[in-house]
Amino acid sequence: MTADKPPPPTVDEFLKTVLRSGLMDRRRLDAAVAAAPAGQRETAQALADYLVRSGRLSRYQAKKLLQGTFVGLVMGPYQVLAPIGKGGMGQVYLARDHRAGQLIALKVLSPRKAEGRMLARFRREMDISFKVDHANVALTYEAGEYNGAHYIAMEYIPGKNLYKLVQADGPVRTARAARLFAEVASGLHHAHERGLVHRDLKPSNIMVTPHDHAKVLDLGLAIMQGEEIRDPAIVGGQGYIVGSMDYIAPEQTTDAAKVDRRADVYGLGCCLYFAVSGKPPFPGGTNVDKIHCHRTQEPVPLLHLNSSLPPAFVQIVRKMMAKDPARRYRTAQAVEEDLRAWAAGETVQPLDNPDDADFLEAVAVLQAADPPTDVTFTNLGIVDWKEATARDETAPDSAQRRQKRPMRWLVGLLAGVGALLFLEIVAVIIMALTARHK
């Protein structure tokens, strides 16, 4: 039995909710209602639809207001327009700064999550985000707190993340991949020069813009080189593995607090492997399986997955993904230099601008979409190694685990057959006793 749906609000109730939200003041709201055709002022739904069509509300705002929700649609100087995605550190929204009219991405940690380690992680990201200022890294404009909710106001970047791009279009051709990843390497080198290690490079953290430029997202797991770690459950360290297991450097699985820029070079190599093959280096298996593979195994050779790749280009990826940090590129700048040679002849468009038609179209589509959208932002990846291994006592030997799986099926089958035989025997005994009683 389902709960009864609440009745739709009256027009007066809807208007009161709009005022309480702070999206419009009385003067602007009265003017908007007066401009609506008479037939579109008779119900709250009709009036909300008109306000959406006339550009006074986004579809997301209208939906929330019709539900009676007014809290959270305004965060200090920002009006929340639409959800972009949800991650382990909170929700990300498209928002507008009413002071200048600028569109931004607003990352929000709700008050109910703003405590303990979660709050400490979010505050770390607030502080670290301001340390970078590069065309190929998402910019941070402001961070603050409003009515108990913490937020980070960041550059809004339209486009597709690399994961979705490859899922939709297949592997990226060599020259384009070289150009995009040279841009990522440039952004990483800038972050490294500022003392940061990203520690969570993965395809969903690389945005490809409408003008085909690459931007690095999400510094939620970044660490300052040499910083003193007081709580490894927040930042990572002995016993706590930080990062995304498909793209994590071997040394980061041992002590995530002591890695340097070469860990990002490895992660970048894994992302490039994915971009040109369509697969992560070690697909399938558990987190423990992936950790074991990054430490001890080589991935399927790229030429087996994409025979069109030049062997010399494949060697660049192999060098980035060397197990021993000493055998990798020492800097992201060195990676950039080698990749740029493979991008020769590639057409480079101007950097994306908020006034571009593609940019404005992306914003319009996002505002018109029925929430939630299908865009997914990165999740915070902190794995308790003890918990992971306790759940999987055969770790890290995935081969042993695969050998044991058929035995589990056999045990289950024998148990089922035994149960059926037992029930048949019981039925025969009952029938015999019944016949004797008669």
N, C-alpha and C positions, 0 to 999 in steps of 0.2 A: 504494500500500500504506500503510495507516494503522498508527500505532504501537499496540502492545497497551495496553489500558487497565489501569492498576495495580489489583491486587486491593483490595477494600474493607478497611478497617482492622478489626482485631478490637476487641472491646469494651474490652479492656485498653489497646490502642493509642489508641483514641478518648479514653478517660478521661485518659491521660497527656497527650494534646494539649490537652485542656480545662485541665488544671492548668498546663501550660506557657504557655497563652495569658494567664493571669491573670484570666480572666472569673469563675472561682470558686476559692475556696480548698478545701483538703481537707475541712473540716468541712461546708461547704455542698454540695459535690459528693457526699459520702457520703450526706447526708440526702436529696438529690434522687434518687439511685439507689435508696435504700431505699424511697422512696415510689412508685417506678415499679412497676406490675403485673409479675408474674413473666414473663409472655409478652412484655413489652416491654423486657426486659433481655438477650435472647438474642443480638441483633445490634447492631452500632454504629448502623446506620440506624434500627432500631426505637427504640433508646434516645434517639437524637438527635430523632426525631419526637416522642417523649414530652416531652422537655425543651422543645421548641418549643411544643407544645400547652399545657404547664403554665406557660408564660411565663418559664421560666428562661433560655432562649436565643431569639434571633431566628432567622428562617429563614436569613438571610445568615450569621450566626455559625455555625449548624449546618453549612451547606454548606462553609464554609471549614475547619472543624474536621474534617469527614469527609474532606476533601482532604489533611489533614495540615498545614494552614496554621495557625500560631498567632501569628506575628508580625503586628502591626498591628491586632489586635482590641482592644487597650488602648493608649491614648495618654495617658500620665500619669494624670490624674484622670478620663479619659473612656473609656467603653466604646462601641465602634463597633457600631451596631445594623443599619444598612442603608445602601446607597449611595443618594444623592439625584441626583447628576449629576456629569458630568465636563467640565472646561473646560481652556483652555490653561494655566492656572496650577495645575492639580492636581485631585484628586478631592474631592467634597463628600459627607459622610456625615451621616446622622442618628446622634446619639450622646447618651449620658446621662452627666451629671456625677454620679459616685457620691457626691460630698460632700453634695449637696443633692437629688439625684434629678431635677434639671432637665434637660429635653430641649433639645438645642442642634443647630445645624448646624456641623459641623467640617470646615473646609477644610484639606486636607493637601497639602503639597509633599513628595513622596517623596525619600528620600536620594539616589537616582540622578539626580534633577533639581536637587538643591539645590547648584548651583554657578554661578559666573559671573553672567551677566545675569539668568537665571531666578531665582536666589536673591535678587539685588538687587531685582528687581521685587516679589517676594513680601514681602521685608522692608519695602519702601515701603508696601505695602498694610497690613502689620501695624501700622506706625506711624500711617498716615493714618486707619485705621478708628476709632481711639479719639477722633478729633476731633469726631465727630458724636453727638448724643443727641437724637433726635426720633422722634415716633410714626410718621412716614411714611418713615423710613430704617431699614434693617436695623441693629440694634445689634450691637456687638462687645463680648464679655465679657472675653476673655483671648486672649493669643497666647504661643506658646512653642515649645520644641523638645523632642523626646523620641526618644532613640536615633537621632539624625541626621535625623529627620523634623520639619519645621517645620509648625506648625498655627496656625489662627485659629479660635477658638470664637465663633460668632455666634448671633444669635437665629434659631431655627427658625421659618419662616413657612409654614404650610400654604396650599394654594390652587393657583391656576393663574397662570402668568405671562401677561401681556397677549397675547403672540403666540399661545399655545395657546388662550386664551379666544376670540380673534377667529376662529382657525381652526375652533374647535368650534361657536361660536354665531353667527358672522357679525358685521358691524359693530355697534358699541355705539351705542345710542340717545343722542341729544344730551344730555339732562339727566344721564344716568348718566356719560357721558364727561366732562362738565363737572365733576361732583362728584369723580370719581376723579382727574382731572388737576389739579384745584385742590389736592387732597391731595399729589400729587407735587410740584407747584410750591411748596407750603408746605415740604416736606422739602428741596427744592433751595435755597430761600431760606435755610434754616437752615445748610446746608452752605456756601453762598456767604458767609454772615456769619462762618463759621469760617475763611474764606480758601481754601476748596476749589473747584475746578472739576471736575465729574464726568468729562466728556469721552467718556462711552460710554453715553449714554442711548439705549435701544432697547427695543422691546416685551418682549423676554426678560429685561430688567433691571427690569421693573416687575411686581411680584407683586400679584395681586388675591386677598385673603383670603376665607375662608368668609363673613365678615360684610360683604364687599364694601367693604373698605378697600384703599387702594393703598400699597405699600411699595417704595421704591427699593432696589435691590440693587447690590452689586459696585462697590467703590471701587478696583478693581485698576488702573485707568488714570487715577485722579484726580491732580491736580497742585495744589500750593499756588501761589496767585497771587504772582508775583514771585520765585519760588524760582530759585536759580542752577542751571542745567542743566549737569552735567559730562559726561554720556554720553547723547546723543540716542537711541542705540539702545535705551536702557532706558526713557526717559521720553517720547521723541519730540522732534522739532525739525527743523531743516533737513535734508531728505533722508529723514526717517522720519515717515510719516503714522500717527497714532495714532487709533483709533476704529473704529466699525462703518460701513462705507461707505454703507449705505442711509440712515443717519441723521446723517451728519457735517456740521458747519458748514463753509461754504466756506473761511473763514479758517483753520480747523483743518487743512485739506489743504495749506496753504502753510507754516505754522510752528505746529505743535501745542504748542510750549512757550510761545507768547506769547498764547494765547487768554485771554479773561476769561469772566465769568458769562454773557455774551450768547451764547456758543457753546452753552451748555446750553439756553438759551431756544430756539435753533434746533432742537437735537436733540429737545427736548420737543415742539416744533411738528410735527416729522416723525412722532413717535410718535402724536400726536393725529390727524394726517392718516391714519395707518394704522388707528387705532382706529375712526374713523367711516367709512372707505371700504373697509377690508379689504385695502388695497394700500399698499406703501411709496411714497414720492413718485416714485422712479425705478426701477421694477422691471426686471429683466433686465440684460444686459450685464456687462462685466467691472468690476473695481474702478476701473480707469482711466476707463471710461465713466461710472460713477456720480460720480466726482470731477469730471469735466468738467460733468456735468449740474448738480450742486450749485453749481458756480461760475457757470454761464452760462445755464441753462435754467429755465423754470418748469414745475412738474409739471402733469399733467392737472387741470383745475379740479375741485374737490371736488364741485360740484353736478352735474358730468357723471357722477360715480361714485355719488353718493347725493343724489338730487333732493329728499329730505325735509329736508335740512339748512337751517336758517334762514340767509339770506344774511349777516346780521350776525354770526352765529357763525363762518361761513366767513372773515369778515374778521379775526377774532381769530387764526385759524390762519395766514392770509396774513401778518399782522404778525409773528407769531412766526418765520415762515420767510423773512423778508426777507433778500435776499442781502447787503445792506449792514448790518453790525451796528448802525450808528447809526439805522437805521430800524426796528429791532426794539423790543420792550419792553426797558426798561433793566434791569429786575429781574424775578426769578421771582415776587416778591410782587405786582407789578403784574399779572402773568399770572393769579395766583390770584384777585385781586380781580375781574377781568373774568369769569373762569370761574364764580365763585361765583354771580354774577347769573343765570347760565343753569341753575344747579342748584337754584333755588328750588322748593320743594315736594317735593324728593327725600327719601325716608325714609332717615334715617341710623341704622344699627344701632350698638350699643355696640362698642367696640374688642374685638378677639379676645382671648381669655384661654385659657391652657393647660388650664383645667378645663372649657372648653366641650365639648359633645358633638361638634361638628364637628371641633374640634381633635383630640380623642382618637380619633375615627374615622379621620382622616387619618393619624395616627401608626400605628394598627393596620393599616391597609391597606398602608402603606409597609413595615412590619415583616413582613407576611405575604406580600408580593410575592416572586416568584422573581427574584432579581437577574440582570442589571441592569435597572433601571427605565427608562422612556422619558423621564424628566425630563432635560433638557439645560440645563446652566448656561452662562453666557457664556464665550466664548473670548477670550483676550488678543489684541487686534487691533493689531499693529504691522507696518506694511507698509513695506518698503524701496522708496522711490520709484524708485530707479535700477533695481532688479530688476524692478519692475512694468512700467516703460516698456521695458526691454530685452526682456521677453517679448512686448511688443506695440508694434512700431515705429510703427504708425499712430496711437497714442494722442496726444492724447485725442479724436481725431475719429472717433466711432463710426459716423457716416454713411459715411465713406470705407471703413471696415472692412466694413460691410454690403454696399457696392457691390462690394468685391473678392471676397466669398465666392462669388458665382456664377462668377467667373473661375476660382477654384480648382477648382470642380467641373468646369468645362469642360476645364481642363488635365488633370485626372485622367481624364476620359472619353476625351479624345484619346489620352492615354498608353496607356490600356487597349486602345483599338481598334488603336493602332499595334502593341502587343505581340502581339495576336491575329493581325494580318496577317503579322507577322514569323514567327510560329510556323507559319502556313499555308504561307508561302513555303519555309521550311526543310523542312517535310514533303513538299512537292512535289519539291524537289530530291533528297531522300533516296529517294523512290519512283522518280524517274527514274534515279538512279545504280544502284538495285537492279535495275531492269528491264534496263539496259544490261549489268550484270554477268552476268545470266542469259543 
